[in-house]
Amino acid sequence: MASSDPEHNPGKTVSPQSKAKKHTDPTPGQSEIIPKIRPSPTHGNNPNNGGKYRKPWWKHFLEIIALLAVPVAAFFATIQWFELRKSNEINKGSLEINRASLVSVQRAFVTWKGFITIPRVEHWESEEKRYFAVK
């Protein structure tokens, strides 16, 4: 089988080094694999910040507000937690008093929803008697 490669010589062996292209040496400290990437654009040519990116003023303002708000919120959450614990202790005492009073009484509690009246008419000895029956 004939090869279409003009450099192909059937009597000569081919190695990776013989077919590799000659590359220029990379700059010292830079790998051949990593492409050269340009840095992101800088904001302004301010000599005070070295031409580097600077945050807008409102981001600094929001960060300061957040740093002040977190401890304040934690303080109020701690106060609420202590008050909740105090309230739970008071409710426990109240429940114990109610339980003791129910045990000491030991009676059946009767409830009343109201009267149900039924009008009645009866005839006794030629008299008509009218009254209401209560259920």
Secondary structure by P-SEA (a helix, b strand, c coil): ccccccccccccccccccccccccccccccccccccccccccccccccccccccccaaaaaaaaaaaaaaaaaaaaaaaaaaaaaaaaaaaaaaaaaaaaaaaaacbbbbbbcbbbbbbbbbbcccbbbbbbbcc
